[in-house]
Amino acid sequence: MKHHEFKTKDTCATLISFDKADDGTITNIQFTGGCNGNLKIISKLLDGMKAEEISEKLKGNLCGRRPTSCADQLAIAVMK
């Protein structure tokens, strides 16, 4: 299990941290900043999923006029 920290771009959340197992399973997702309630539930719903599944579900999700979102940034982070 390896701990990762990802600095976001163009979102209210400034940092996403999570653990990634050798098999690609993601756990302990935490956002710094952003919409607290929404990001907590995203973390709970995705806990234990594979990185590829998370990316498929969240990639391309936008927030308002921004070119990305916290969810989109998580999709990018788990695939790095």
Secondary structure, DSSP 8 states (H G I E B T S, - for coil): -EEEEEE-SSSSEEEEEEEE-TT-BEEEEEEEES-HHHHHHHHHHHTT-BHHHHHHHHTT---TTSS--HHHHHHHHHH-
